[in-house]
Amino acid sequence: MANAELNVTLREDAGKGVARRLRAQGLVPAIVYGKGIDPCAITVEPRALEKAVSSEAGWNTLITLKGAKSVEGKVVVLKDLELHPIRRNMVCADFHAIDLKKKGTFLVPVVAVGKSEGEKLGGGLQVIRHELEVVCLPTAVPQSIEIDVTALNIGDTIHVEEIESPAGVEIPFDVNFTVITVKGHKEEVEEVDGEEVEDTDVAETAPEED
């Protein structure tokens, strides 16, 4: 599991006006919350936050907060990050304080490994679920869930119950949903459709018998 440190400062005032002033100064208003602690309003530097979650672990990076007494040493993960719809700069962020000794729920990216037999025949591999929810200790969160797709042929699918999770990691689910599938060649489908249309046109334009 990736680890990082992030310097933060406390902010006593709240409200949209305060948040706008902070963003005008190049800072990001944020909140730290979690079980057993009171929500704490903080400010972070966007470049520092971007660097903290720039590893392959992304938002699952364990971030140790520094610089503010009330949250000093707290280990958190980034739970939400709002970006401006046009400028794409950071608007606000939420951090969730976690207990390293208790299991939590995390989202982990799905990575297809290899080239499927179906792709070799002209089919297309489709990743239906790009992330999977896992339950494990914060220190055991995998960077990704790798799925070997080399044996898949056209029409084959991999469902969530077929995925082997890493040691100490659970993948909970209520419905056995599809994660990866291999579809047929798109051009072949379009060619068949075109032939059907052509036959129909010939039938419609044929002269009537007397």
Long-range contacts (C-beta under 8 A, 24 or more apart in sequence): 1-57, 1-60, 1-61, 1-62, 1-138, 1-139, 1-140, 1-141, 2-55, 2-56, 2-57, 2-60, 2-61, 2-62, 2-143, 3-61, 3-62, 3-63, 3-64, 4-51, 4-52, 4-53, 4-55, 4-61, 4-62, 4-63, 4-64, 5-52, 5-63, 5-64, 5-65, 5-66, 6-44, 6-48, 6-49, 6-52, 6-63, 6-64, 6-65, 6-66, 7-44, 7-45, 7-48, 7-66, 7-67, 8-42, 8-43, 8-44, 8-65, 8-66, 8-67, 8-68, 8-71, 9-42, 9-43, 9-67, 9-68, 10-40, 10-41, 10-42, 10-43, 10-68, 10-69, 10-70, 10-71, 11-41, 11-42, 11-43, 12-41, 14-41, 19-92, 23-89, 23-91, 28-90, 28-91, 28-92, 28-93, 29-92, 29-93, 30-92, 30-93, 30-94, 30-95, 31-92, 31-93, 31-94, 31-95, 32-65, 32-71, 32-74, 32-76, 32-95, 32-96, 32-97, 33-94, 33-95, 33-96, 33-97, 34-76, 34-96, 34-97, 34-98, 35-97, 35-99, 37-74, 37-97, 40-68, 40-70, 40-71, 42-68, 42-71, 42-95, 44-93, 46-89, 46-90, 49-78, 49-81, 49-90, 49-93, 52-78, 53-78, 56-143, 56-144, 57-141, 57-143, 58-109, 59-107, 60-106, 60-107, 60-108, 60-141, 60-143, 62-98, 62-100, 62-138, 62-139, 63-95, 65-95, 71-97, 75-100, 75-138, 77-106, 77-138, 98-138, 99-138, 100-137, 100-138, 100-139, 101-137, 102-137, 103-135, 103-136, 103-137, 104-135, 104-136, 104-137, 104-138, 105-133, 105-134, 105-135, 106-133, 106-134, 106-135, 106-136, 106-138, 106-141, 107-131, 107-132, 107-133, 107-134, 108-132, 108-133, 108-134, 108-141, 108-142, 108-143, 108-144, 108-145, 109-143, 109-144, 109-145, 110-144, 110-145, 110-147, 110-179, 110-180, 111-144, 111-145, 111-146, 111-147, 112-147, 112-149, 112-180, 113-146, 113-147, 113-148, 113-149, 113-150, 114-148, 114-149, 114-150, 115-149, 115-150, 116-149, 116-150, 116-151, 116-152, 116-153, 116-156, 116-182, 117-150, 117-151, 117-152, 117-153, 118-152, 118-153, 118-154, 118-155, 118-156, 118-182, 118-183, 119-182, 121-153, 121-154, 121-185, 122-184, 122-185, 122-187, 122-188, 123-153, 123-154, 123-182, 123-183, 123-184, 123-185, 124-182, 124-183, 124-184, 124-185, 124-186, 125-149, 125-152, 125-180, 125-181, 125-182, 126-180, 126-181, 126-182, 126-183, 127-179, 127-180, 128-177, 128-178, 128-179, 128-180, 128-181, 129-160, 129-177, 129-178, 129-179, 129-180, 132-160, 132-163, 132-171, 132-179, 133-171, 133-172, 134-165, 134-169, 134-170, 134-171, 135-169, 135-170, 135-171, 135-172, 136-168, 136-169, 136-170, 137-168, 140-166, 140-168, 140-169, 141-169, 142-166, 142-169, 145-171, 147-179, 147-180, 149-180, 149-182, 152-180, 152-182, 153-182, 154-182, 154-183, 154-184, 154-185, 155-182, 155-184, 156-181, 156-182, 157-181, 157-182
